[in-house]
Amino acid sequence: MSMTAVGPVPPAPHPLQPHAARLVTVTPEAPGIATYVFELADPALRARYAFAPGQFNMLFLPGIGECAISLSSDAGEPGRLAHTVRAVGSVTRAIARLRPGDAIGLRGPYGSPWPVDRLRGRDLILVAGGIGLAPLRPVVYHLIRHRPAFGRVQLLIGARVPADLLFVSEYQAWRAAEIEVIETVDRADETWTGRVGVVPVLFYQLRPDPRRTAVLTCGPEIMMRFVVYEALARRIPRDAIYLSLERNMKCAVAVCGRCQYGPFFLCKDGPVLSYDRVEPFFSVEEY
């Protein structure tokens, strides 16, 4: 039997090795928050990069560190990778100092996505608090691209004050795509004429059909806890409630254990998990 000679097979990239990326644009969103669009420097890597709504990348700055940031861009256009970042730590504050053209290390995507394909034909309630809208924004883009495949879509958005609302310039386009956008703020100012109150209270206005409705939520865990209570009170099944959970992530490949949550590693099994899987741990404060 003859064998065809082949050349040496290049080694697979190390899972912790970042790839060079370039900052393309910066868009301020709210005080201390901006959206940074990156482009991978390697054209071949850029061409094959793909992600699903809900996944995240690890962003790396030499000499400073690395952090996990959700993708907030359209998965249908994976060449431009948007990350909406709040400047709160050493890495995110360094990202906030970047300017278009600056380089950064990027690896990913990682994590479990929102189960948008399994939810086709369902009514959806998306619930976002503060910067929690960023991981849900790719879901909105997906729904717009595939709008006939889904039923009624309601997007509930909460923020502390009007200035903290994210992506406000896009709400009109989302509404034009038959997505019901409902905003509320904890504290109004002299310019605000909309709803006032915490976002779970918006459930009082909803009459979902529990047999066909799924809830997707991301935000502070105390907010998500009350979103779960409101969803359960409307008989939405536990396995139809999905949460994006946040923990300190270092390796993103389920090795270091920093993000362990009960039996799960949120970098691999999460960040998106259904409530029926995390209920024993989610009900424990500061778990």
C-alpha positions, -999 to 999 in steps of 0.1 A, spaced: 0 0 0 15 33 -10 13 63 12 14 100 1 41 119 18 29 150 37 47 179 52 49 186 89 16 195 105 18 229 122 11 227 160 -23 238 172 -23 272 188 -20 271 226 -54 277 242 -40 305 263 -23 323 234 -38 356 225 -39 369 189 -31 404 178 -60 426 172 -64 463 163 -88 488 178 -110 502 150 -135 525 166 -146 537 201 -182 547 208 -191 562 241 -223 547 255 -227 560 291 -205 575 318 -175 552 322 -188 528 295 -178 526 258 -180 501 229 -147 491 214 -146 475 180 -116 453 173 -104 436 142 -80 406 142 -47 414 126 -43 381 108 -66 381 77 -69 342 77 -78 342 114 -103 370 108 -119 351 80 -126 320 100 -135 336 133 -171 330 144 -191 335 176 -226 329 188 -247 354 208 -238 352 245 -201 342 241 -171 362 253 -135 370 244 -105 374 267 -88 408 261 -51 411 270 -28 440 275 9 432 280 21 441 315 -14 449 327 -35 417 325 -64 400 309 -102 401 314 -133 384 300 -156 407 281 -188 397 264 -192 402 227 -218 429 220 -218 429 182 -237 411 155 -226 375 151 -237 377 115 -207 401 109 -179 384 129 -151 404 112 -157 433 136 -157 423 172 -175 448 196 -170 447 233 -189 471 256 -167 478 285 -171 496 319 -138 510 331 -137 496 367 -104 477 370 -68 479 359 -74 461 326 -107 478 317 -92 512 326 -63 505 303 -87 495 275 -105 529 281 -72 546 273 -68 529 239 -73 548 207 -81 536 172 -51 519 157 -38 506 190 -30 469 194 -44 444 219 -43 407 225 -76 388 219 -85 351 223 -118 334 221 -147 330 217 -155 311 248 -185 300 268 -220 288 261 -243 310 240 -279 319 243 -300 290 229 -315 311 201 -318 282 176 -337 260 202 -361 289 208 -373 293 173 -411 297 172 -412 308 209 -422 342 224 -392 358 240 -388 382 269 -353 397 271 -345 414 304 -314 435 308 -301 456 337 -273 482 331 -244 468 311 -262 435 310 -278 447 278 -244 442 261 -245 403 260 -281 405 249 -275 429 220 -263 401 197 -295 383 204 -314 413 193 -294 414 161 -301 377 156 -338 382 161 -338 410 136 -321 388 110 -345 359 116 -376 378 128 -402 356 111 -388 325 130 -398 339 164 -431 350 180 -436 381 201 -404 396 214 -403 420 244 -371 437 255 -371 451 290 -343 474 298 -334 489 332 -308 514 343 -301 534 374 -305 568 357 -314 578 321 -278 585 312 -269 549 320 -291 534 293 -271 517 266 -275 517 228 -303 542 229 -298 553 193 -307 517 182 -340 514 200 -360 529 171 -345 504 146 -353 475 171 -389 487 174 -391 489 136 -382 452 136 -412 444 158 -393 441 190 -411 458 219 -385 479 237 -396 490 272 -373 511 293 -373 520 330 -349 538 353 -345 536 391 -342 574 394 -356 600 369 -341 633 361 -357 665 347 -354 651 311 -370 617 317 -407 612 309 -407 574 308 -412 547 334 -396 548 368 -389 517 388 -367 485 389 -369 464 357 -385 433 372 -416 454 380 -421 457 342 -434 421 344 -466 434 359 -475 447 325 -469 414 307 -493 386 300 -470 358 286 -482 324 275 -461 302 297 -464 273 273 -445 292 245 -425 318 264 -388 318 272 -369 344 293 -333 355 287 -318 378 313 -285 394 322 -276 421 347 -269 423 385 -276 390 402 -301 406 426 -320 419 395 -319 385 378 -331 368 410 -363 390 410 -367 384 372 -367 347 379 -393 351 407 -415 371 383 -411 346 355 -419 316 378 -450 335 391 -462 335 355 -457 298 353 -428 300 328 -409 267 332 -375 267 350 -358 252 319 -372 281 298 -354 308 319 -319 315 309 -293 336 328 -259 349 319 -238 347 350 -206 365 358 -176 353 378 -139 361 378 -124 343 349 -87 338 344 -80 309 320 -114 307 301 -107 270 294 -119 254 327 -85 248 342 -79 274 369 -112 270 387 -116 307 394 -151 307 379 -165 276 395 -202 278 403 -214 247 420 -205 219 396 -201 243 367 -172 263 353 -188 294 339 -161 300 313 -170 266 297 -205 255 310 -217 291 311 -219 320 311 -254 312 298 -272 285 319 -309 276 323 -324 283 357 -333 246 364 -295 238 363 -284 265 387 -314 269 410 -297 252 441 -269 277 439 -285 308 425 -309 311 455 -279 315 478 -267 351 481 -230 357 474 -225 321 464 
